[in-house]
Amino acid sequence: MANIKSAKKRILVIDKKTARNKAIKSKVKTYIKKVDAFIAAGDKAAAQEALRAASAEINKAASKGVYHKNTAARKISRLALAVNKIA
């Protein structure tokens, strides 16, 4: 355990940031699962609407530094490709 006051503060700050990042990542995963569910059901219109919402959440996470911008772009790209493959 840390003895120095600044080290103790850093631990508290890191805990807050970790909790925030986990919450944001969890939210993004939920949106991605919704898109995947519509893809599996073959509902293209609903999948496109869910993709729009998921893209917004992923971009928000990237802007806050939770995801790297290329990671966010890759996630959105793969989702869009999957949605566009629906007949």
N, C-alpha and C positions, 0 to 999 in steps of 0.2 A: 504494500500500500504506500502511496505517496506521502511524504512528510512535508514537502514544500507547498506553500499556499497556492502558488501559481499552478503547480502540477495538479493539485486537488481541483482547482477551477477548470483546468483543461479536461479532466475526467468528466466533470459535470457537463461541460459544453459538448464534448464528443458524444456523451449519452443522449443528449437532446437531438443532435444532428443525426445520430444513428436511428433513433426512433422516427424522426421525420422522413428520412430516406426510406426506411422499411415501409412506412405507411404509403408513401408515394409509389414505390415499386409494387406493392400489393394492389393498389388501385389500378395501376397500368395492367397488371396481370389479369385482373378481373375483366377489364374492358377487352383484352385480347381473347379471353375465354368466351366472352359473349359473341365476338365476331366468329370464332371457330365453331361455336354452336350453330349459328345461322348458316355457315358454310356446310356443315355436316347435314343440316336439314334441307339444304338446297334452296334456301330463300334468299335470292339475290338482292332484292330491294331492301330487305331488313339488314342484310349483311353490309350493303353499301352505307346505310345509315349508321350502323354500329361502327363501321370502319372510320367514318367521319369523326365520330365521338372519340374513338380510340386514338386516332391520329392527333387530335387536339391534346389529349392527355399525355401522350408520348412526347409531343413537342414541348409541353409545359414542363415535364420532368427533365427534358434535355436542357431547357433554358435555366432551370434551377440547379443544374450541375449534378443531378442524380444519375443521368445517363450521359455518355459521351455523344456528341452530335451524330457521329457515324453509326453508333449503335442504334440510336433512335431512327435514323434514316433506314437502316437495314430492317428493323422491326416493321416499320410502316410499309416498306417495299415488299416484304414477304407477305404481309397481310393483304396488300392491294393485289398482288399476283394471284393469291389464293381466291380472292373475291372475284377477280376477272375470269378465272377458270370455270366458274359456275356457268353451266349451260342455260 
